[in-house]
Amino acid sequence: MSTAPASKARRSGTAFTVFLKEVRENLRDRRTLLSAFLTGPLLGPLLFVMLVNVQVNRELDKADRPLPVPVIGAQYAPNLVDALKEGGIVPGAPVADPGLAVRRQDADVVLRIAAGYGKAWRKGEPVQVEMFYDSSRQDTRSAVDRVQQLVETYARQQGAMRLVARGLSPGTAWPVQVARRDQATPQSRAVLMFAMLPYFFVITLFMGGMYLAIDLTAGERERQSLEPLFANPVARWKILVGKLAAICAFSLASLAITLLAFAVVGRFIPAEKLGMELDLGWHFAGIVLLLMLPLVMLLAALQTLVAAFAKSYREAQTYISLLMMVPLIPSALLAFLPIKAQAWMYAVPLLGQNLGIMQQLRGDGVSGEQLLLCLAGTLAAALVAAGVTAQLYRSEKLAISG
């Protein structure tokens, strides 16, 4: 009489048993541990913060240091050259070919003053100063803006003096003035620098469970250990649930380590030097973790589904590497095609997480409706993916290698 209840209890706990087995075995796998708990979660945030620090400090250093700029025809406009010197520009020796000097990166920017500058100036005619630069070079943008601003400031001052000399008000030349009212907050400006942070979190989830998903399906299929597992009198879906739970556990642990790392190293990002405010603390981490919960299940199901089609571990790596490109799409769309978020967008997996994290970075927060849509939409997609994977697990061909 006691045998049947005991057998029923063992079967009901099959999923948990599979979960514990897979977690224990993969905790001994060095490759899985490095991927889930070290390479992405810790190394990624450290490199991210180092790169941001180097970029910020380099830009600030450029802004403070004297800027050498080759000037062709400096003798024709001594007053302009003096104004540039006051602004921290160090006029350099003229170059024979200014365009070539910029393309070869011998100079960030080159100024050329025409020989007729003095004559046109004395007549009160417009004069031209040519500025050579390469807009494809990201590192020279601050230098170009600095030189352009100094030249334009000098031009406005001289234009105002000309009007005063003729008995006219300087305002005559500018009948309409634009009063700029920037509504960006210090925290919302941080989005400009950290727009790819949501993609970073998604990839951390992806990498955290990737090797486990491959090993638990394609790996076991290659080692021919799936067939004896499926031979047990246990429903296939329970085995799948145990494997998915193990993958989700590793992915969540990877994400938690990443969020903890960002909460710590985020304090060393000099955002205040750029007039920004960045909050990657515990509240931010909690919202990200909540937004990502259904995505953990979705990615685990998709990785398992893709790995189930592969006949070997290496083949599964290739397929899942291609799948890794999918999370990049929402981040790329929001970075290059800024759109106004609509309510339905939060129900789209990956896109909803991107929008929610970006709002949290801006300091706007995520509303209850947006959070519910994000969780419900991604959870529905995760259940569909898990259902398709469960159907695939019912196939006898899955257990056969080769």
Secondary structure, DSSP 4 states (H G I P E B T S, - for coil): --HHHHHHHHHHTHHHHHHHHHHHHHTT-HHHHHIIIIIIIIIHHHHHHHHHHHHHHHHHHHHHS-EEEEEETGGG-HHHHHHHHHTTEEEE---S-HHHHHHTTS-SEEEEE-TTHHHHHHTT----EEEEE-TT-GGGHHHHHHHHHHHHHHHHHHHHHHHHHTT--GGGG-SS---------TTGGGGGT-TTHHHHHHHHHHHHHHHHHHIIIIIHHHTT-HHHHHTSSS-HHHHHHHHHHHHHHHHHHHHHHHHHHHHHHGGGS-GGGGT-----SHHHHHHHHHHHHHHHHHHHHHHHHHHHT-SSHHHHHHHHHHHTTTTHHHHHHHHHS-----GGGGGSTTHHHHHHHHHHHHT----HHHHHHHHHHHHHHHHHHHHHHHHHHT-GGGG---
